Amino acid sequence: MLGGQPVSLQDIAFPAIVVGAGPVGMTAALALRHENIPVMVLEAESQDRLRPGSRAIFLHKATLQLLEDIAPSLGKTMAQHGVVWPVKRTWFEGQEVYTKTYPSPSPDTLPPFTSLPQVQIEQFLYQACLEQGVEFVWSSPVETLQIEPTGVVVKTRNGHTYTTSYVIGADGAHSTVRHAAHIDMEGTRSANTFIVVDVSEDPDDPLPLERVFHYNHPQMDGRNVLFVPFAGGWRIDLQLKDSDVVEDFAGLDAVRRWLPLVMDKKYADRITWVSTYQFLQVVANSFTDSLYRVLLVGEAAHLFAPFGARGFNSGVPDAVTAAQAIHQALNAKSSSAAQEAIAHFAEQRHHAAIYNRNAAGIALEHIQGASSGMQAKRYVAAALSPAWPALGRWLDEGPYGPRSGPSATTKY
């Protein structure tokens, strides 16, 4: 909602309000506190909400460093509780075409990545928020925003009204904040479906810590299968064909039928979650509103296919950059300078999001492209990889997209 009564600065108790208490929203709150800005987080769900589902498990070193920067010891804590797999393998139609072993990370530095369930990521973020004085208001779904040149009035469905200078929308793919600011998403959806399964590890007889990708798994009629370990379990991604009947592979009973074909049958009794996705590749056409009072971050601003782990790892720099922009705007000497700070955030992170969407799209084409040219490239690379290891590396790295980031931004 645009327009209404002007916002009075005298009514503002919190210069910034974050909508959404997911991991990106909590990161935004921590980043604001790092800038000494009082912040309130409004969350639609209750404090004792269940957080099921197959969510973020992989944190890049750049993400760990940003978390460490805004809350000392937070990045190191997550690294200590996660796992770093020392080996990655890629197979093509049942033949191993690439293997790489990494040296053990130094205990005194952040590792190149860590892998742990999102529920633990959120627990560490929440504890850090409490330690930094972030105020949470639970069971408060946002109903409307009154966006004015001087600030924003936020009204919740349970009848409360909050006045603030800036709102960070971190309320996910169906963002109320984004809709209220009249900002649209643009992009595509994957044609085929992916089944994502989480299983708990057997502590008495665990699998080796290895990330394994199978092109055209022979036991799955040529479907691709990815195995990623995380602290306490494994994630298995099964890529369906366009012609597949999703119900034949999704759901607990269906997964219990096919999972023993790709890993030890005991894991069929250790399933903790099954998710079905058609991956969106969409980006908000702007990361701020026309009055430069709303800033979008995380899935409120973009949704990517998961290859390359670009979702949460892009949401964290979104959140940190948004907090820095708000700090600059609050201390600006003119309204035009304040608007320029927010506009710079929006341009920078929109540029990064477009890059990440395109990179994830390249990864999708690499692993599922049906053109004769792409199929020939995969088969030739697999056939020649024993003599030309660089081709095996190309097969291995392709599903994650380009590793370099866009200019003038953080990596993600």
N, C-alpha and C positions, 0 to 999 in steps of 0.2 A: 504494500500500500504506500503510495507516494502522496504527500500533502497532508494537511491537518494543522493543528495548533503548533506553533514554533516550539522547539525544545528549549527549555530553560536550563542553562548551565548550573543554576543553583539546585536543580532537582537531581543532578547526576551524582550518585554515590560511587559508581564504578565507571571509570573512563572507558573500560572495554568489557564487553560481555561475549563469552564464547557459547555458542549453541551447539551442544553435542559433547558427551563425555566419553567418546571413543578414544582410541589412542592418539589420533591426530588432534582432536579437541583438547585433550589433556596436555599434549605437547605444546599447543598454542598457549594454554594457560601458564605453563611453566616458562615459556619464552617471554610472556608478558611480565611475569614476576621477576625474571632475570633483568628486565628493563625497569624494575621498580614500579610497575603499573599495577594498581589494585584490579583484580579481575574476579568476575563471577561466572560460573559455568552453569547453564541451564540444560538439564537432561530430561527428555520425555519419559524415560523409563524409571523404575524405582531403583533404589540403591542396591537392593538384593536381587536385581535382575539376573537371569541366567543368560550367559553369552555363548550359546551353542553355535555350531557351524564350523566350516573349514575356512579359517581366516589367516591373517598374516603369520608367517613363521620365520621369515628370513630378514635379517637386518644387515645391510651393507656397512662396511667400516665407516663410510662417510656419515651414515645415519647415527651410528654409535658415537662418533665424534661430536656431531651436533647435540645429541642428548647430553654428552659429557660437558659440553660447553655451557649449556643452559642450566644444568643441575649436576655439579661436580659429584663424581662417583656413579652416576646413573648409567652411563654407557658401559663402564667397567662392570657394574653389577649385572647388567643383562648379559654381557659377554661371559661372565663367570658361570651363569646359570644355563647358558645355552650350550650347544655343541658345535664344534668345527670339524667337519668330516675331512679326513686326511687324503681320501682317494675319491676320484670321480671316474666313471666308466661310461662309455657309449657303445651300444651294440646295434648291429644292422642285420635284421633277419636271422638272429641267433648267433651271429659271429661278432666277437669283440673287435672294434675298429679303433678304439682310442682309450688310453688309460693315462691318468696323470696323478702323481703322488705329491702332496704338498709337505714341506717341512713343518714341524710343530711350531705354532706361534709362540712368540716370547711372552712369558707371563707378565712382563712389565709394560707391555704395550697392548693397544687394542688389536684384536685379530682382524683378518681381512673380512670376516663376516661372523655372524653367530645365528643359530637356528633354535628358536624356542616358541612354544605356543603363544598365541595372542593373549590368552587369558592371563598368562604370567607377565607378558609385556604390560598389560593394563594394570596389573597389581603393582608393579614397580613404579609405573607412572603415577598412579593414584597416591601411593605413599609419598612420593616426591612432591606432589601437589599439596598434600596436607602439610608437609614440612615447610613448604614455602608460603603458606597462608592463603591458598586458593579456596574460595568459597563455592561450595556446590549446592545447587537447589535441585532436588530430585523430583520425579513425577510431575514435571512442569513442561508439557509440550507447548511449543510456541504456536500461537494461533495467527497473530498478525504483527507486522512491522510498520510503524509510521516513520518513514524516512524523510528527514528534513535537512536543509543545508547545515543546521547547527547540531544535529545529532539524531538519535533513533529512540523511539518509544517502542518497547517490546511488550506485547500482551500475550499472556499464556492462557491456555484453555481453562485452567482452574481459577481464572479471575484476577491474577496478579499482573501488575504493571511495573515495568522497570525502564528507567531512562538512562541512556548511555551516550557516549560520544561515538563509539565504533562497535560494530558487531562483527565477529568472526563466525562465519557459517561453516561448521564442521559436522553437520547433521546428515551426512551420508547421501547416498544415491538419489533418494526421494526428497531432497532438501527443501524444507519449508522456507528457509531463509532465501534460497536461490529463487524459488517461485515468487516470494514476496517482493524480491528485487527485480522481477521481470527479466531474468537472465535465462537463456535457453541453452540446452546441450546440443552439440552437433557431432555426428559421427555415424558409425555402423555397428552392426551386431554380427558375431560369427555365425556362419551358416550351420555348422555342426555343433554337437553337444559334447561337453566334457563331464566325466564323472570323477569327483574328487573324494577320496576315502581317507579318513584318518584311522590308524590303528595304534593301540598301545604296545609298547615293546615288552617282550618276555625278559624280565631282569635276570632270570636264571640261565637263559640261553639266547642272548641277543644276537642279532645279525651284525656283521661288520659295518662300521660307520662309513658308508660309501654312498655317494649320489650316483644313481644309475639311470640312464635313459636308453630305452629300446625303440629304435625305428622298426616298424613292421614286426611286432613281436610274433614269433611263429605260433605260440599257443593261444594268441588272441586274433587269429585270422588276419594278421597284418596290421592291426591297430597299434598306435604308439602308446607306450607306457613309461611313465616317469616315477622313480622312487626317490624321495627326499627324506632323510632322517631329521628329526628334531628332538629336543630334550624330552625323553620319555616315550617317543613313538615314531611313527612313520607316516608320511603322506604319499598316497598313490594316486597319480593322475592317469586316467584312461581316456584317450581321445576316440570318440565314436566316429563312424562314417556318416556321411550325409543321409544315407539310405537306412541307417539303423533305426529300429524301434526303441526309443529311449527306455521304455519300461522293461525291456529285456535285460538291461544292464544296471538300472538305477533301483533304489530301494534296498533294504537290508537283505531280503531273501535273494534277490538277484546278485548282489555283490558276493554273498556267501557261495554262490555257485561258480562265479568266474575267478574270484581272488585266489583260490588254491592252484589255479593254472599258472600264476605268475610269482607266487611266493609260498613259503611253507604253509600248509593247510591249517596250522594252529592259529594263524592270524585271522582266519574267518570267524573265530570266536572271540577276537580281541578288537572288533570294530567299535569305534567310539562315535563316528559321525560319517554320514554320506551326504554329499551335496551334488546337485546337478546344475550345470551352468551353460548358457550360451553367452560367451564373453562379449561385453560391450566395449567398443573402442570410441569413446565420446569425450569431448572437452567442452566446458562452458565457453560461450562466445565472448564472455568477459569475466574477469575475476573480481570485478567491483561494479557497483551500481552507478547510475548517472550522477549521483551527488557525492560519490567517493566516501560513503559511510559504512558500506558493507564489504567485507573481504571474504572470498570463498577459498576454502582449503580442502585438501583430501578428496574424498569421493563426492563431496558436494560440488567439486570443481572438475573432476575428471574420473573416468573409469577406463582401465586398460586391461587387456588380456594379461594373465599373470606371469608370462614368460619374461624372465629378467627381474622379477620381483619389484616392479616399478610403482606399485600402488602406495603402500605405506612408506616406502623409501623415497617417494616423491612428496607424499603428504607431510613428512617431517620438515623438509626445507620450505614447503609452502607455509607451514605454521610459524617457523622461526622467522622467515622473511616478512610475514604479515605482522608479527609482533614488533619487529624492527621498524617497519613502516609506520605503525601506529605511534611508536615512541617518537619518531621524527615528526609526525603530524601534530602530536600533542605539544611539541616544543617548537613548532614552526612560528615564525614571526608574522605570518600572514595566512589568510585562508587559501590563497593561491598556492603558497608553498606547501601547506598541509595537503591539499589536493594532489599536488605533484608527487609527494611522497607515496600516497596510496596508488596513484596511477602508475608509478614506477614499479611497485610491487606487482600490480595486476599484469603489466606488460611482461615483466621478467618471468613470472611463474606461468603465464599463458604460453610464452615461448617455450619454456621447459616442458609443459604438458603436451604441446603439439609434437615436440621432438620425441617424447616418450611414447605417445600414441603411435607415431610412425615407426619407432623402433620395435614396439611390441607387434605391430602389423608385419614388419619384416620377419620377425621371429615366427609368427603364425604361418606366413607363406613358406618359410624355410621347412617347417615340419609337416605341413599339410597341403602345400601347393600341389594341385592336381595337373598342372600344365605338363606337357611332354618334356619341355625344357628343364623344369625343376626336378621332375622324376629322374631324368637322365643324369643330371648333376649329382643327385644323391647316390644313384647306383654306381656311377663312375668313381665317385669319391670313396665309396665303401670298397670297391674292387681294388683300387690302387693304394689304399691307406697303408697296407703292410710295407710297401716300398716307398711311399711318400707320406710320412706322418702328418705333414701339414694338412692333407686332405681329411685325415681323421680328426684333426683339431677343428677344421671347418665344420664337420658334422657335429662335433661336440658343442661348439660355441654358438652355432646357428640358432638353436631354440631360445636364446636369451637376447638376441638382437645386438646392435652395435654397443660397444662398451664405453665409448667416449661420449661425453655429454655436449649439449649445445653451448656455444660461446657465451661468455658473460653471465653464467649461472653456475650453481653448484652442479655436481655430476647428475643429480636427479631432480 
